[in-house]
Amino acid sequence: MKEVKAGRARSCSGVEIPLIDLRSQHRALQPRLFAALRQVFDSSVFVMGPNVRAFEEEMACFFEVKHAVGVASGTDALTLSLAAFGIQPGDEVLVPSFTYAATAAGVCHLGARPVFVDSLPDGFNLDPGDAERRITPRTRAIIPVHLYGEAAPMKEILELAEAHGLYVVEDVAQAAGGRWDGKLLGSLGHAGCFSFYPTKNLAGCGDGGMVITNDDTVAERVRLLRQQADASMVGGQKYVHPAVGYNSRLDELQAAVLRVKLPHLESWNRFRQKHARRYRARLRDSGLGLPARSRDGSHVYCLFTLRCAQRDELRQHLWECGVGTEIYYPLPLHLQEAYRDLGYREGDLPVSETLCKRALSIPVYPELTPEQVDSVADAILEFIHSRAEAKTEEAVGH
Ligand SMILES: Cc1ncc(COP(=O)(O)O)c(C=O)c1O
């Protein structure tokens, strides 16, 4: 099996479709983006200025929550929220194993212990039944990740949290604008944490993040912590520090870009859903595991991720056809070197481990044309048919 090489494939059929392409989005918005950036340069206020304040208000309004606090990244949004809830050494936090490393990083930075939870057998998100089995007297919080843009099973998670007195910190990095039961993701738990990393549905031009919450105390604590815990951030005296804080601010340039983009989020998500429907129709009989359906806009397809037993061969074939793909994620967190001391072994979280061998994400960015979606689907079906033919030939003794 050849390794999939870095870079873009030369197409056998003229197709050349990257996994993500921000250039078309930026071309369309260029005049407004440049005007917004120019205005920041003209004012030369780069930190904690009017764009950050306005973007926080716009996000709070969009997500129908009381507070939105800009921070430097999605990782910091998680870390500062957990810190605001008082998570500390000795505490345990339930975290899916099948997620990006950042979900668990904040727990560790606070000296607490991530307790890894397996995924649902028929999906990608965390399994609330498995989470419940792992609760101990030290468990203080749970981090449901709305992976790939699909809502985690929030009914069960909220019930579990209520029954055991846990904080729910939603990781919405991949699901901006997604919903569960009609409500926007991020607004269901005690705090919602966003990333504006360029590959996300709502993306800046660099790093950025945000915490949303209805809890006044948590919002105030995150506001304090993001700027060295300087008391002036929450109405106190400047250069007086009631705690050890962080340097974790969203900057004006990012906020200015994000303000231009936020009004487009829902329409971009609808395009992603449209592409997902097209893939679903084309790949219905392919035998591949397809992502969940979007009920009432619940799934916003930050990624369209297939499950395929011959994942690496399919990936190689798509690369040869000029289609960009990525494996999110090839190794579950519980088997990472970073967590070796926690004592997990292969086989402990079998669903997550299998997903790591099968998951393959294909292009689903909003600006794809229907023809491009069809080309990707054609390339996948070509692979499936060639496999089926090879099997038949084997069966008849060729
Ligand atoms: C699920 C998940 N959580 C958290 C993060 C962290 O966000 P950031 O890269 O902005 O720190 C990411 C981003 O890659 C993510 O995909």
The ligand as a MOL file (V3000), in Angstrom:
LIG
                    3D

  0  0  0     0  0            999 V3000
M  V30 BEGIN CTAB
M  V30 COUNTS 16 16 0 0 0
M  V30 BEGIN ATOM
M  V30 1 C -13.0570 19.1080 18.2690 0
M  V30 2 C -12.0720 20.2280 18.4760 0
M  V30 3 N -11.9160 20.7350 19.7080 0
M  V30 4 C -11.0770 21.7490 19.9460 0
M  V30 5 C -10.3270 22.3030 18.9400 0
M  V30 6 C -9.3220 23.3540 19.2810 0
M  V30 7 O -9.4580 24.5400 18.6050 0
M  V30 8 P -8.1950 25.4810 18.3120 0
M  V30 9 O -7.3870 24.8380 17.2410 0
M  V30 10 O -8.8090 26.7630 17.9120 0
M  V30 11 O -7.4320 25.5910 19.5860 0
M  V30 12 C -10.4730 21.8300 17.6380 0
M  V30 13 C -9.7390 22.4630 16.5180 0
M  V30 14 O -9.0010 21.9860 15.7990 0
M  V30 15 C -11.3610 20.7570 17.3960 0
M  V30 16 O -11.5190 20.2400 16.1680 0
M  V30 END ATOM
M  V30 BEGIN BOND
M  V30 1 1 1 2
M  V30 2 1 2 3
M  V30 3 2 2 15
M  V30 4 2 3 4
M  V30 5 1 4 5
M  V30 6 1 5 6
M  V30 7 2 5 12
M  V30 8 1 6 7
M  V30 9 1 7 8
M  V30 10 2 8 9
M  V30 11 1 8 10
M  V30 12 1 8 11
M  V30 13 1 12 13
M  V30 14 1 12 15
M  V30 15 2 13 14
M  V30 16 1 15 16
M  V30 END BOND
M  V30 END CTAB
M  END
